[in-house]
């Protein structure tokens, strides 16, 4: 019976991956220890609703980005730390959902939590919302560090997806501990081939991304 179960699990994994475009994989299959919380599959995000194209809590990345991320996770484990990912591959229809939401100026359900100091009509001009996203190319992801002993996120000084200077990598108002935590994340990600985005401490893109000019729109499921 055990052999049959193992065989079914392997077959199921193969069938799932067969649905992905060539060059992509489910990250959990390659990095079982990684924590995943796809916020756009929930209502805990700046829109306040599940986003189009997020039909499951499945983390998808290009195979090349996953290989680099696995090296990050391995190095962190030796320090008692690990990764928690909030978003990775993002369908174009999700980006379109964000853009449509940003134009609905009266919909400010999550303003106090995610953009308290930013007027919604300025989200495009300030670069918080755009019609194209690096996430859609499949080698960009949003993440943080966790303490392996407790499983809890470590203090980065601002929440994920917070629109404001508080989230800038070089925020000068951080305490010593928060600054140290951000530097830890930046250092290990850059070491293993990722580049950062200076206005979001959580945002990284593989430098040698395999699909730099392709914006995918397959559903996450």
Secondary structure, DSSP 4 states (H G I P E B T S, - for coil): -HHHHHHHHHHHHHHHHHTSPTTEEEHHHH-TT-EE--GGGSS-SSSSSPPTTB-SS--EEEHHHHHHHHHHHHHHHTTTEEEEEEE-S--HHHHHHHHHHHT-TT--TTHHHH-TTS-GGGTTTTTSS-S--GGGGT-EEEEEEEETTT-PBP--SS-TT--SGGGSTT-TT--HHHHHHHHHHHHHHHHTTEEEETTEEEEEEETT-TTTT------B-
